[in-house]
Amino acid sequence: MRQIIIIGSGPAGYTAAVYAARANLQPLLIASSVEAGGELMNTTEVENFPGFPAGILGPDLMFKMQEQAEKFGTEVILDDVVSVDLSGDVKTVTLGSGAVHQALSVIFATGSAYRKLGLDDEERLSGHGVSWCATCDGFFFRERTIAVVGGGDSAMEEANFLTRFADKVYVIHRKDSLRASKIMQDRAFANEKIEFVWNSEVVAINGDETVKSITLRDTVTGEKGDLELQGLFIAIGNDPRVHLVHGQLDLTSEGTIAVAGRSSKTKVAGVFAAGDVIDPTYRQAVTAAASGTVAALDAEHYLSTLPKDLLAQALTAETSDLELTTTA
């Protein structure tokens, strides 16, 4: 049995692991078997994370975070969590491999997933013209022609932001009216760099190494045509990864895990959440990292309130695990 298990390997998860490990909690961090590192693994240059004035590749940043967490004693397992039982003082986490781990506290840092168009070349050209984050990648499209797909507030915000860099921004929407709030619509309509393409959906992304054009289909007539551009930003929403906690934790109206105030505390004692899985608004690497700090400190405080005999069981089990690992 562990003192703490962290589920998720993005900035929130690894930062929580650094703090927990430095507090001698010997955390176990469970990263995905195929998506370890989170969304930043799909990002090329990251220039807005403090401490890297020359920028850093998204995967490199995550590898450094993992290295730092492991340096202080975090054990990282590349596997997928298939179920959790959060009832009682001891929480149970079951992995895809069949392994079962128990802990006195759990931090969910499972993040969120950007909704995708489902096109063949969407993944292939991710980071090479296709993006889901204007604040992350907008700088790389100076004096370019780009497009934003979507009709909500997020899409309007992305489009307006991108006009700081691009010469022209198309907004592509499958209907003839937006679902965004009036104030966000007004800002977009007033921006001379933005042109709306109504009743259209993207059916293909074209380009060998980078995006060169997209193919649009008219949702009314069915006619198709190509639109030349160098970048495509997809802003059709995102979904917090909360499938593990349905029926066990409360969710907000946005679908994120509900926490108390500015803390990471969920409705279940000993269970905490951090990063994009609790944040429907900012969704930045640096805010996720800060949230991971909060979760680790909250968990540390919680553990300090538990009966000494319960903590002793966890410490004994952790010591045995470490001895087995060293022997192997």
N, C-alpha and C positions, 0 to 999 in steps of 0.2 A: 504493500500500500504506500502511496505517495502522499506528500503534503499537498502537492499542487500539480494538476495537469493543465496544459495550455493547448487548446485546439485551434490550429490556424498558424500559418507561417508567413504572414505579411508583416508590415511594419509594426502593427499593434501586437501581434503575437511575439515577435522576436524582441521587441522592447520590453514587454511584460516579462519575458524569459530572462533578459539581462538583469532587471531589477530583482526578480525573484531569486535568481541564482546568487546575486551579490548579497542577498539577505540569508543565504545558506539554506534556502528551501528546496534545493536540488530538484528543480522542475523537470517534468517530462513534457516535451513539446511534440505534438503529433502533427506533422505536415502531410499534405496530400501526396499520394504516390505518383500523381501525374501533374499536379498544379502547385507544387511546392514553391513558395515565394510570392504567391498571390499575383495580382494584376500587374505589378511592376515588372514581372518577368516578360510581359508583352510590350514593354515600353523601351524605346531606344535611349535617347539622351534625357537625363533628368537634371535640370538646371536650377530647380527651386527647392532642393533639399539642403538645409543649412550645413555648412562645413565642406562643401564641394564647389568652390568658386569656378572651377573649370568644367563643371558638370560631371556626371557619372552615368554609365549605362545602367538601366533598371536592373538587369540581372546581377551586375557587379555589386550594386548597392545591397541587394538582398543577400548575396553570398557573404558580404562583409558583416551584415547584421547577424547572419547565422554563425559566422566565425566568432563574433564577439560574444554571442549567447553561449556558445559551446566553451569558450575560453574560461568562463566563470562557473561552468559545471552543468549547463543544460544538456540533457540527453534528447536528441532529435531522432524521431522515428518517421521514416517515409512510408506512410500507410494511410488508409482512409478510415475515418470513423463511420461506422454503419449504424450505431445506436448508442444512446446514453440513458442511464437511469439516475436521475438527480434526487431521488427521494432518500431520506435518512441522512445521517451524519457522514456516511461513506458513499461517495458517488462512484458509479461504474461506467466505464467507457469500453465499448467493444469495437474491435478493428476488423477490417475486411479479411485479414489473415486468420482471424479466429481468436487472436490474442485478446485477453480481457485485463484491463488495468483499473485499479481503484485508487481513489484519492479523497482527501478531506475537503479539497476545494477544486473548482474547475473555472477556468477562464475561457469564454468563447470569443475567439478573434477570427471568425470564419469569413468576414468580409462580405462583399456583395459582388454580383456578376452583372456586367453590362449586358443589356439585351442586344442581341445581334440580328442581322438581317437574314442570316441563314444562307448566304450565297457561297458558291464554290471557292472564290478567290478572296473572300473576306479575311480568313485566317492567314492565308499565304502573304497578303500584302499588309498585314497588321504591322505597324511600325515603319512601313514603307509607303505611306500616303493614306492609310486607313487608321483612324484613331477614334477613341471614345472619350477623349479628355482634352478640351480646348486649352485649359490652363496649363496642362502638361506639355502639349505639343504645338500650340499656336505659334510660338516664336519661330519655328522652323519653316513657316509658310509665308515669310515676308515677300511681298510683291508677287504673290501667286494667286491663282484662281482656285477656289475651293468650294465645297458644298457642305451644308449641314442637312441631315435627314431628321425630320421630326416636326411636330406642331405644338408642343407644349412649352411651358415656361423655360425648361432646361434648354430646349433647342433655341429659343429666342435669346436666352442669355449667352449661349455658346456663339451664336451668329454675331451678336453685337460685339462680344469680346474679340472674335477673330478679325473683325474689321480693323483692329489696331495694327494688324500685320498684313493681311491679305489685301490685294487690289480689288478683288471682287468676291463676294460670298453669295452663293445661291442657297436658298432655303427650299428644300424639296418636301412637299407634303402630299399625301395620297388623297386628300380631300380639297374642297374649295374654300374652306375656312379653318381657322386655327382653334385649338382648344386652350391656348395660353391665355393668361389673364389679360385684361384690356391694357393695363399699363405696359406689360411686356410686348404686346402686339404693337402699341403705339410707338414704342422706342424702335422696334424693328422696321416698321413702315417708314419711319422718319429718317432712317439711315440710308444715305445715298449709295453706299457700297453694297447694300443687300438687295437682291432680286428674288422674288418668289416664283417658284415653279409649281403651279397648282395641279391637282388631280394627276399626280405622277408618283410612281414608285420605282425604286432602283431594282433592276432585275439582273444586272451584271456589272462587275468592276473589271476594268480592262487595263492591262499593262504587264510587261514581262518582269521587270525588277521593281518598278515603282508605278503608282497610279498614273495613268495617262488620260483616261476617260471613264465615264460610266454610261450604261445603257438604261434608258428610262422607258417605262411603259405607261401610256396614258390610261388611267383607271376608268375613263368613260368610253373612249373609242377603241382602246386596245392597241393603238399604233405605238411603234417603238422608234427610238432615235437615240443617237449618242450625244453626250455633252462632254466636251473637252475640259479637263481640269487636272490639278496636281494633288489635290487632297480631298478626302471624304471623311467628315466627322459624323458619327452615328450617335444621335441623341434621342433615342426612343425609350429611355428609361433604364432602370437597373433594379435588380431583385436581390434583397439581402438573403444571405445563405442561412436560413433559419429552419430548414427541414428537420434538423436533429431535435429541435426543442418544442415542436408542435405538441400542445397538450400538457407541457411541463412548465413553460415560462410564458409570461404575458407578452403580447406584441402590441406595438403602437398602431395607429391608423395608417402609418406609412409602411407597415410590415416589418419594422425593425424590432429588435429585442428591447423591451421596456426596462429602463433603469431609473433609480431614484435620483432626481435632480441632476447635479453635475457629477455624481458618483458613477461607479460601474456596477452597483449592487442591483441584482434582479430580485424578484419576489421570493426566491428560494435562498435560504441561508447557505453561504458557502459557494454560491454560483455567481460569477461575475461576467461581464461582457465588455468588449472594447473594440474600437475601430469602426469600420464602415457598417458593421452589423448593427450598430446602435446610432449611426449618423446618416440621416437622409439628406443632409444639406451640404456639408463641406467636402467630404470624401477625398481628402488629400493625404499623401503619405505622412506629412509632418503632423497633421492633426490625429491621424491614426496612431502614430508613435506616442504622442502625448497621452492619448487615451489608454494605451497599453501601460504606461507608467501608472496612471490612476488605478487601473485594475490590479496591478501587482501590489501596490501599496494597500489597497482595500483588502486584498486577499491576505497579505501579511498581518494586517491588524485583526482580521477575522480569526486567523489561526492562533494568534496570541491569546484569544479568549476561550479556546477550547480546553476541555479537561486534560490534565497532564498525561493521564493514562492513554487517552486516545492519540495524542501527539507521539507518545512513546512508541506505540504500535507502528505508526508511520515511519518514524526515525529508524526503528529496528529493521523494518522491511526495506527501506532505502539502503541501509548499510549492507544488507545481504545482497541486494541487487548489484551494488557497486562492487562487492567482493567477487561475485560471479562474473561480472563483466571484465574485471581485471585479470582473473584467472584464465578466462577464455582468450 
